[in-house]
Amino acid sequence: MTKLLHIDTSIQTNNSVSRKLSAAMVAKLKDGNQNLEITYRDLSAQPLPHLTETVFASFLASNIPDLTPEQHEDVTESAKVLAEFLAADTVVIGVAFYNYSIPSSLKAWIDRIVVVGKTFNYSPQGPKGHAGGKRVIIAIARAGVFAEGTPNAHREHAERYLRDIFALIGIDDLEVVVAEGLAYGPEASAASLQAAMSLINALPATAA
């Protein structure tokens, strides 16, 4: 059975464009594979704590003594996050663009999956990723316009960062759909959303 991990990050619920886009992506993939097993994480409703020294140490040791209940819970949940990611064949992430970057909740999740010895290693030639072969599809919603060639392009630190961090673990072919200019009035917002949905409808149901 093919496994899909679906992640949302927006602090908005009913009015979130990134949630609408990620849901449309999952629906498209579900239509192409009725046996798709879906795991869902809402990082806004149930955020992970920021990475701690204890959790970082747990990446390197299977058993850490004298943990408090809170530390044990954090270590256990972090291991679950990594296991979900490793088990997934496809990952769909809805990304709200806040203050020129990704939500801190998504960064906390990323800090649980970018793990030396699990998803990448260092070598004399530099980092080598071990998570290649997964399909990662990103939906980004931006209030302003930050596309390449626009005056604010240099302030876009979400797609750029995500491409870099996933490449570190061996995934360098992200599929990214962006809806932007969402704060530029109803007509501009509707047109951008429609264009993004058209791109989602054109996504292949399975990885090439």
Phi, psi and omega per residue, in radians:
M1 nan 2.357 3.116
T2 -1.367 2.374 -3.097
K3 -1.944 2.362 3.123
L4 -2.133 2.299 3.047
L5 -1.854 2.090 -3.095
H6 -1.936 2.178 -3.088
I7 -2.195 2.330 2.999
D8 -2.069 2.674 -3.043
T9 -2.319 -0.263 -3.024
S10 -1.162 2.444 3.061
I11 -1.308 -0.257 3.061
Q12 -1.495 2.730 3.110
T13 -1.994 -1.367 -3.063
N14 -1.159 -0.532 -3.052
N15 -1.765 0.245 -3.081
S16 -1.439 2.120 3.084
V17 -1.293 -0.701 -3.133
S18 -1.086 -0.604 3.091
R19 -1.182 -0.709 3.097
K20 -1.073 -0.736 -3.113
L21 -1.191 -0.774 -3.124
S22 -1.150 -0.662 3.105
A23 -1.110 -0.683 3.107
A24 -1.143 -0.658 3.094
M25 -1.091 -0.814 -3.134
V26 -1.110 -0.710 3.120
A27 -1.086 -0.710 3.121
K28 -1.099 -0.765 -3.139
L29 -1.206 -0.625 3.104
K30 -1.129 -0.669 3.117
D31 -1.077 -0.575 -3.121
G32 -1.507 -0.119 -3.114
N33 -2.704 1.631 -3.080
Q34 -1.183 -0.283 3.130
N35 -1.650 0.246 -3.117
L36 -1.153 2.244 3.078
E37 -1.712 2.081 -2.995
I38 -1.931 2.243 2.990
T39 -1.939 2.288 -3.058
Y40 -2.067 2.367 3.030
R41 -2.254 2.196 3.031
D42 -1.816 1.761 -3.048
L43 -1.304 -0.202 3.032
S44 -1.486 -0.792 -3.133
A45 -1.237 -0.612 -3.134
Q46 -2.321 1.298 -3.077
P47 -1.232 2.586 3.012
L48 -1.445 2.600 3.037
P49 -1.149 2.816 3.013
H50 -1.107 2.672 -3.129
L51 -1.044 2.357 -3.138
T52 -2.044 2.918 3.085
E53 -1.048 -0.659 -3.127
T54 -1.134 -0.803 3.128
V55 -1.144 -0.716 3.115
F56 -1.048 -0.729 3.114
A57 -1.128 -0.560 -3.125
S58 -1.187 -0.373 3.079
F59 -1.160 -0.444 -3.037
L60 -1.838 -0.274 -3.108
A61 -2.332 2.402 -3.095
S62 -1.359 -0.355 -3.100
N63 -2.479 2.132 3.106
I64 -2.037 2.108 -3.087
P65 -1.340 2.822 2.966
D66 1.064 0.676 3.077
L67 -1.411 2.510 2.980
T68 -1.280 2.844 3.085
P69 -0.975 -0.691 3.140
E70 -1.146 -0.737 3.113
Q71 -1.146 -0.712 3.124
H72 -1.094 -0.729 3.119
E73 -1.097 -0.724 -3.133
D74 -1.151 -0.772 3.127
V75 -1.102 -0.739 -3.140
T76 -1.123 -0.769 -3.137
E77 -1.176 -0.657 3.111
S78 -1.097 -0.711 3.088
A79 -1.119 -0.642 3.105
K80 -1.155 -0.725 3.113
V81 -1.036 -0.810 -3.139
L82 -1.134 -0.732 3.137
A83 -1.090 -0.711 3.097
E84 -1.041 -0.774 -3.121
F85 -1.158 -0.802 -3.114
L86 -1.104 -0.589 -3.106
A87 -1.343 -0.364 -3.022
A88 -1.325 2.402 2.986
D89 -1.491 -0.584 -3.128
T90 -2.319 2.455 3.091
V91 -2.183 2.216 3.082
V92 -2.023 2.217 -3.092
I93 -2.229 2.158 3.004
G94 -1.587 2.114 -3.021
V95 -2.058 2.038 2.979
A96 -1.451 2.386 -3.090
F97 -1.671 1.842 -3.091
Y98 -2.010 2.203 3.024
N99 0.894 0.796 3.070
Y100 1.287 0.195 -3.058
S101 -2.641 -2.937 3.138
I102 -1.508 2.792 3.036
P103 -1.091 2.559 3.131
S104 -1.092 -0.479 3.113
S105 -1.107 -0.621 3.106
L106 -1.247 -0.665 3.083
K107 -1.070 -0.687 3.108
A108 -1.089 -0.674 3.083
W109 -1.162 -0.786 3.135
I110 -1.028 -0.665 3.136
D111 -1.138 -0.264 3.080
R112 -1.622 -0.274 -3.104
I113 -1.907 -0.271 3.082
V114 -1.647 1.586 -2.946
V115 -2.267 2.119 3.089
V116 -1.027 2.321 -3.138
G117 1.540 -0.253 3.129
K118 -1.961 -0.964 -3.112
T119 -1.991 -0.164 3.003
F120 -2.822 2.852 3.046
N121 -2.422 2.780 3.004
Y122 -1.606 2.526 3.093
S123 -2.416 2.951 3.089
P124 -0.996 -0.410 3.128
Q125 -1.595 -0.009 -3.112
G126 1.987 -3.042 -3.122
P127 -1.108 2.526 3.081
K128 -2.249 2.090 -3.108
G129 -1.405 2.618 -3.131
H130 -2.121 0.116 -3.097
A131 -1.830 0.257 3.131
G132 -1.071 2.694 -3.130
G133 1.756 -0.267 3.058
K134 -1.425 2.552 3.024
R135 -1.662 2.161 -3.136
V136 -2.107 2.124 -3.113
I137 -2.079 2.224 -3.052
I138 -2.027 2.320 3.008
A139 -1.960 2.089 -3.109
I140 -2.037 2.303 3.082
A141 -2.019 2.178 -3.082
R142 -2.229 2.309 3.135
A143 -1.176 -0.702 3.120
G144 -1.684 -2.915 -3.130
V145 -2.038 2.109 -3.059
F146 -2.299 0.257 -3.097
A147 -1.090 2.718 3.127
E148 -0.977 2.322 -3.140
G149 1.656 -0.124 3.105
T150 -1.655 2.824 -3.091
P151 -1.026 -0.495 -3.097
N152 -1.728 0.187 -3.074
A153 -1.005 -0.610 -3.098
H154 -1.240 -0.177 3.115
R155 -1.697 0.126 3.140
E156 -1.514 1.875 -3.091
H157 -2.118 0.387 3.099
A158 -1.787 -1.159 3.136
E159 -1.020 -0.739 -3.125
R160 -1.049 -0.817 3.134
Y161 -1.119 -0.790 -3.098
L162 -1.103 -0.688 3.084
R163 -1.094 -0.735 -3.127
D164 -1.168 -0.799 -3.038
I165 -1.253 -0.634 3.087
F166 -1.268 -0.548 3.055
A167 -1.101 -0.601 3.116
L168 -1.003 -0.630 -3.110
I169 -1.725 0.245 2.987
G170 1.739 0.144 -3.134
I171 -1.987 1.711 -3.032
D172 -2.005 0.331 -3.131
D173 -2.270 0.875 3.118
L174 -1.006 2.518 2.980
E175 -1.790 2.064 -3.018
V176 -2.130 2.241 3.040
V177 -2.059 2.256 -3.071
V178 -2.118 2.352 2.908
A179 -1.997 2.123 -3.098
E180 -2.397 3.017 -3.033
G181 1.254 0.450 -3.039
L182 -1.263 -0.265 3.109
A183 -1.725 0.165 -3.062
Y184 -1.662 0.440 3.096
G185 1.841 2.783 -3.070
P186 -1.021 -0.718 -3.096
E187 -1.171 -0.813 3.138
A188 -1.100 -0.726 -3.140
S189 -1.108 -0.797 -3.133
A190 -1.113 -0.696 -3.141
A191 -1.148 -0.714 3.135
S192 -1.157 -0.743 3.120
L193 -1.110 -0.728 3.130
Q194 -1.112 -0.727 3.118
A195 -1.108 -0.711 3.121
A196 -1.150 -0.716 3.121
M197 -1.114 -0.615 3.097
S198 -1.115 -0.690 3.097
L199 -1.151 -0.660 3.109
I200 -1.149 -0.714 3.118
N201 -1.090 -0.459 -3.134
A202 -1.538 -0.118 3.116
L203 -1.108 2.427 3.041
P204 -1.150 2.503 -3.117
A205 -1.182 -0.465 3.100
T206 -2.244 2.773 -3.139
A207 -1.111 2.559 3.141
A208 -1.173 nan nan
